[in-house]
Amino acid sequence: MNRVPELRGEHLRLRELRAGDHEPFARILTHPVLTRYLGTDPMDESQAHDAFARSLAQPHADPRRRYTLAVRTPQDDRLIGTVGLLVEDYGSNAMLTGLVLLPDAPVQGHAHEAGRLLMAYGFGRLGLHRIWAGHRSDHHQMPQVMHAGGLRPEATLRQLFRTKGCWHDVTTYAAVAPEWKLQATAAELDVMDGAARPGPSGTGALGHVLAGAG
């Protein structure tokens, strides 16, 4: 089993999904506003359940290519958002994806920290060299989130995906390990260097990656 240890930042934590995360996870995937920029139309309850089952099963994959983690606060273990990493089948590259917080999440304004923690894990424990991300080009709040995450703008991919009958352009960003490490925080360097140790193996057998650009 390939489980990610809890990743600790200043304002939030990342951990593996658990069976008890089903309700808030499904709330994200069925919400018409929260899914608006994720590259997928809102799911119904059955589709969200199946997506959660696939995500919960990710640590059992060998090799593991998909990482969908729960965002929580330092004081409360409840899922308040998600963030994902999709490792490509070639090279040392991965896509940061599915970063979203519930509307009532107490860590609003710190979403970039979730991305940074997962990037630190990717550059460190997973040995990745390049991580990229993207957002719908009309999502005007995301450039500052990308910049805060240490990602540099690269290109615009025209009409990359289609939701609600419309095609959408995606603006892409990327970071490479040697450059990103120079601006990493102490906590992020600890994650890169493997200071965070794997927790106990989970028993869940349910699981999804929020395959969106937003």
Disulfide bonds with the S-S distance in Angstrom:
none
